[in-house]
Amino acid sequence: MTELSKAIIKVLKDVRYGSVFSYKEIAEISGYPSAARQVSRLLHTCSNKYQLPWWRIVNSNYKVVIRDIESFNQQVEVLRTEGHNVHDNGQIIFKWKHNYSFIMISYYRGGISNG
């Protein structure tokens, strides 16, 4: 496994209940800002193996974009059970959005203490 894949998987494993990130944000947090497609690829191929929270990762418009209708509906439903307002077209509607990516970037770069 490449260092890029290891870094992305490490960040994905830290995406917690109730959080939503874009592929781009995960790539940036991982230290590889141009690797959004790699994030998508890893989610597609490794979610089961590494127990990755694939349903919490969406496109940069915060919209569910899975083409398979069954998986699309599953992602929308799980996001709703985690408290998100998701339109039937997959658009997540935020009242406001924390800048979790800033917090996670700071943590991964040593700026925030883990305890």
N, C-alpha and C positions, 0 to 999 in steps of 0.2 A: 504494500500500500504506500502511496506517495505521501510526502509530508503535507502537501495540500489537502489530500483526502483526510488524513489524520486530524489536521487542524479544523477542518469543517465539521467532521463528526464530533469532535470534542465540544465545539460550540453548540451544535444541534442537540446534543445530550443535555445541555444546560438550559434549553428553552422550557420554561416551566408552565404549569397549568395557568390558563387565562392569558398567556402571552401570545402575541401574533407578530411575526417578523416577515419581511420580504426576503426573497432569495438574495437580493443585493445586500441587504443589511447583514445577513449571515456571512456572506462573502467578505464584507468589510470588517466585521468583528473578527473573523478568522485571520485577518491580515492579508487577504488576497482580494482586493476590491474589484478585480475584473473577473472573478470566478463564479458569478451568479449561475451560469449554466452548469458548472460543476456541482453546485449545491443541488440543483434540480436533479441532475443525473444520480448523485449519491442518494438522494431521497427516494428516487425511483428504484434503484437497485439494492440499497442496503438498509432500508427502513426496518424490515423484519429482523434481519441478522443482528443489527445493533440497537433495536428497539428505539428508533428515532421517532419523535413526535411530528411526523410528516404533515398532519392536519393543521399544525400551527404555522406553517410556512406558505405564504401566498405571493402573488406578484407585487410589483412595486406600486401598483394602484390599490393595494390591499383588497384584491379580488381573487376568489377561487377560480382557477383556470384549467382544472383537470378536464380533459376531453371525454373520458369515459364517464357516462352519466351516473352509473352506480357509485363510482369513487367520488364523483362530484357531490352527489347527495350525501354520501357518508361524511365527507369533510365538512359540508355545511352543517349537518346535524351535530357533529361533535363540537364544532366551534360554538354553536348555539348552546349546547349543554354546558360549555365552559363560560357562558355568560355573554357571548358576543351577539350583537344585533347584526344578523346576516340577511341581506335581501335575497329573494329567491333566485336572482341572477348571479349570486355569489359575492356581491359587493359587501364588504364589512363596513358598517356604519358606526363610526366612533363619535361619542359625545366629546371626547378628548382622547388624545393618545400620549401616554408617557413616552419619553425618549429613552426606552429601554436599551436601544442600541448604543447610546452614549454610555450608559451605565455598564453594559457588558464590555464595550471596548475598553473602558477605564479599568475594569476588573482584569481583563486578559492582558493588559499592558502593565499591570502591577499598581494601578492607581487607587484601587479600592481593596480594603482588607476583607478577607473572608471570615473574619471572626473577631 
